Amino acid sequence: MIDAPVLAVPRMRSLDRRQCLKMALGLAWAGPAVTTSAQSIKPRMKVGFIAHYQPYSFLQADGSLTGFDVEVVKALLDASGFEMVPVTDSLTQLRKKLRDSEIDFIGNQLLRTPENRRQFDFVNSYATIQLVTVLHEDDDRDFLSLENFLGKNLGVLSNTGIDEQARGVLGKTVRGFERIEDALRALAERKLDAVLEENLIAEYFIERDELPLKVGTPFAAPIRAGLAVPKGNKNLENRLNEAVKNLVKAPRFKAISSRWFGYDVSRPRVSFATGV
């Protein structure tokens, strides 16, 4: 059960921050039709990315692929001497392609759920992902647990673990949205009391759409996640773990992180509250 205090933190907004986000959106990586020139001597690695998963990986109007995870994984492979060949699809299809050896690994960080751990091994995370409450910037209320939302209108992304857990406690007062950006806009228009979402996703859309919202202190410790690699491929797992370890200390990672989120996301922006 989610049960930790949520304390409001100042909303970051500056001209430089918005300019960095626009720069990130303009740094597109090649889409599924990428080819390698005959002169290339780098070994290639096929990496699966979810096609519609802002801000981590998503196809733009011209078909090009961009996103935070896309840039990070390219940097990881560059450091290891590989050329990245991205393959975009739904998460369901990417799981199948990984099991069938059609891709080398999944370039988005997946939750380390028992089911996922039975199918895949995981690389250590390079970003701190936490579940947070999003509030209107003028809202000074503290929501300390899911029970505090009883009788309130809470927005969540439909058909997710967050949705299921919230409905189990709150019932019909939970409103599910097909797109989290729609939930955040409803909150900005005061049609909701709060939204529950991952911190990086919430921060990205608040900045991108310039919404009058703020992110509260996380409900709990960081969510365990990581890049999914084939079960038993210790060589690839160890290689990527070493690359992650080195990259998060490097200026390149800090630059990628700052373009997308405005700070170094390898470290939590705010520690979660413990209820004491």
C-alpha positions in Angstrom: 0.0 0.0 0.0 1.2 3.5 -0.8 1.5 5.3 2.5 3.9 8.2 2.8 3.6 12.0 3.3 3.5 14.2 0.2 5.1 17.6 0.7 4.9 20.3 -2.0 8.2 21.3 -3.6 8.8 24.5 -5.7 8.0 24.2 -9.3 11.0 24.8 -11.6 10.4 27.1 -14.5 12.8 29.3 -16.4 13.5 30.4 -19.9 16.6 28.3 -20.0 14.7 25.2 -18.8 12.2 25.5 -21.6 14.9 26.1 -24.2 16.6 23.0 -23.1 13.4 21.0 -23.5 12.9 22.3 -27.0 16.5 21.4 -27.8 15.9 17.9 -26.6 12.8 17.5 -28.7 14.8 18.6 -31.7 17.5 16.0 -31.1 15.8 13.2 -33.0 17.4 9.8 -33.5 16.8 7.8 -36.6 13.6 5.7 -36.7 13.0 2.0 -37.5 14.4 2.3 -41.0 17.9 3.0 -39.9 20.7 1.5 -42.1 24.4 1.4 -41.7 26.9 2.5 -44.3 29.2 0.0 -45.8 32.2 1.9 -44.4 31.0 1.5 -40.8 33.2 -0.9 -38.8 31.3 -0.7 -35.5 29.3 -3.8 -34.5 25.6 -3.0 -34.5 23.1 -3.7 -31.7 19.3 -3.8 -32.2 17.6 -2.0 -29.3 13.8 -2.0 -28.9 12.0 1.2 -27.9 8.4 1.8 -27.1 7.0 4.0 -30.0 4.7 6.2 -27.9 6.3 6.7 -24.4 7.0 10.4 -23.8 9.5 11.6 -22.6 11.5 8.4 -22.8 11.0 7.3 -26.4 8.6 8.5 -29.0 8.2 8.9 -32.8 7.8 12.5 -34.0 5.6 13.7 -36.9 8.4 13.0 -39.4 8.8 9.5 -38.2 12.1 10.1 -36.4 12.7 8.7 -32.9 13.7 10.8 -29.9 13.5 10.7 -26.2 15.6 10.6 -23.0 16.1 6.8 -23.0 17.0 6.9 -26.7 19.8 9.4 -26.1 21.0 7.6 -23.0 21.2 4.2 -24.6 23.0 5.6 -27.6 25.5 7.1 -25.3 25.9 3.7 -23.5 26.5 1.9 -26.8 28.8 4.6 -28.1 31.0 4.1 -25.0 31.0 0.4 -25.5 31.9 0.6 -29.2 28.6 -0.3 -30.7 26.3 1.4 -33.2 22.6 1.5 -32.1 19.9 0.3 -34.5 16.6 1.3 -32.9 13.5 -0.9 -33.4 10.2 0.7 -32.4 7.0 -1.1 -31.4 4.5 -1.6 -28.5 5.9 -3.0 -25.3 4.0 -6.2 -25.8 5.7 -6.8 -29.2 9.1 -5.7 -27.9 8.8 -8.3 -25.1 8.1 -11.0 -27.8 11.0 -9.7 -30.0 13.4 -9.9 -27.1 12.3 -13.5 -26.3 12.7 -14.4 -30.0 16.1 -12.8 -30.2 14.9 -10.3 -32.8 16.4 -7.5 -30.7 19.3 -7.5 -28.3 17.6 -5.7 -25.4 14.8 -3.2 -24.6 16.0 0.4 -24.4 13.3 1.6 -21.9 13.6 0.9 -18.2 11.0 -1.7 -17.2 9.7 -2.4 -13.7 11.4 -5.3 -12.0 8.1 -7.0 -11.3 8.1 -10.8 -10.4 6.7 -11.5 -13.9 9.3 -9.5 -15.7 12.1 -11.0 -13.6 11.0 -14.5 -14.7 11.4 -13.5 -18.3 14.3 -11.1 -18.4 17.5 -10.1 -16.5 18.0 -6.4 -15.7 20.6 -3.7 -16.0 21.1 -1.3 -13.1 19.0 1.9 -13.4 20.4 5.2 -14.6 17.4 7.3 -13.5 15.5 7.7 -10.2 11.8 6.9 -10.9 9.4 7.6 -8.1 5.6 7.7 -7.7 4.5 11.3 -6.8 1.3 13.3 -6.2 0.8 16.2 -8.6 -1.2 19.2 -7.3 -2.3 22.5 -8.6 0.3 25.1 -7.8 -2.1 27.0 -5.5 -3.1 23.9 -3.5 -1.5 23.8 -0.1 -3.1 20.5 1.1 -1.0 17.6 2.2 -2.1 14.1 1.1 -0.4 11.6 3.3 -1.8 8.3 1.9 -4.2 7.0 -0.6 -6.9 7.1 2.1 -6.6 10.9 2.2 -8.1 11.0 -1.3 -11.4 9.5 -0.1 -14.1 11.7 -1.5 -11.6 13.5 -3.8 -11.2 13.3 -7.5 -7.9 11.5 -8.3 -6.6 11.2 -11.9 -4.4 8.3 -13.0 -3.3 6.7 -16.3 -5.8 4.0 -17.2 -5.1 0.3 -17.1 -1.9 0.6 -15.0 -0.8 -0.7 -11.6 -1.4 2.7 -10.2 -4.9 2.7 -11.5 -5.6 -0.7 -10.1 -4.2 0.1 -6.7 -6.0 3.4 -6.4 -9.4 2.0 -7.4 -8.9 -0.8 -4.8 -8.8 1.9 -2.1 -10.9 4.7 -3.5 -13.4 3.1 -5.9 -15.3 5.3 -8.3 -13.7 8.6 -7.3 -10.6 7.5 -9.4 -10.7 8.9 -12.9 -8.7 7.0 -15.5 -7.2 8.7 -18.6 -5.9 7.2 -21.7 -3.1 9.8 -21.8 -1.5 11.2 -18.7 -1.2 14.7 -20.3 -5.0 14.8 -20.4 -5.1 14.1 -16.6 -2.6 16.8 -16.0 -4.6 19.3 -18.1 -7.8 18.4 -16.2 -5.9 19.1 -12.9 -4.7 22.4 -14.2 -8.4 23.3 -15.0 -9.3 22.2 -11.4 -11.4 19.3 -12.5 -9.3 17.0 -10.3 -7.9 17.3 -6.8 -4.6 15.5 -7.8 -2.9 13.2 -10.2 -0.7 10.2 -9.4 2.2 9.6 -11.8 5.9 8.9 -12.0 8.0 11.9 -11.2 9.9 12.3 -14.5 6.8 11.9 -16.7 4.9 14.5 -14.6 7.8 16.9 -14.6 8.2 16.6 -18.4 4.6 17.4 -19.2 4.3 20.2 -16.6 7.3 21.9 -18.3 6.3 21.1 -21.9 2.8 22.4 -21.5 3.6 25.1 -19.0 1.0 23.9 -16.6 0.2 25.6 -13.3 1.1 22.4 -11.3 3.6 21.2 -8.8 5.1 17.9 -7.9 5.0 16.7 -4.3 7.4 14.6 -2.4 7.4 10.9 -3.5 5.1 8.4 -1.8 7.9 5.8 -1.4 11.4 4.8 -2.2 12.5 4.8 -5.9 10.8 2.2 -8.1 13.1 -0.7 -9.1 13.5 -0.6 -12.8 16.1 -1.2 -15.5 16.9 -2.1 -19.1 15.6 -5.6 -19.9 18.2 -8.1 -21.4 17.7 -11.7 -22.4 17.6 -14.2 -19.5 21.1 -15.6 -18.8 23.0 -13.2 -21.1 25.5 -12.2 -18.3 28.0 -10.9 -20.8 25.6 -8.3 -22.1 24.2 -7.5 -18.7 27.7 -7.0 -17.2 28.8 -4.9 -20.2 25.7 -2.6 -19.9 26.0 -2.4 -16.1 29.6 -1.2 -16.5 28.6 1.3 -19.1 25.8 2.7 -16.9 28.2 3.0 -14.0 30.6 5.0 -16.0 28.0 7.1 -17.9 26.2 8.5 -14.9 29.4 10.0 -13.8 30.2 11.6 -17.1 29.3 15.1 -18.4 27.4 13.5 -21.4 24.8 12.0 -19.1 24.4 15.2 -17.1 23.9 17.1 -20.4 21.2 14.7 -21.6 19.5 14.7 -18.3 19.5 18.5 -18.0 18.1 18.9 -21.5 15.1 16.6 -20.8 14.4 17.3 -17.1 16.6 20.3 -15.9 18.7 18.3 -13.4 20.7 15.1 -12.9 18.1 12.4 -12.7 20.5 9.7 -11.6 20.0 11.2 -8.1 16.5 11.8 -6.5 15.5 15.4 -6.6 13.6 15.0 -3.3 13.8 12.1 -0.8 10.6 10.3 0.0 8.9 11.0 3.4 8.7 8.3 5.9 5.7 9.4 7.9 7.6 10.3 11.0 
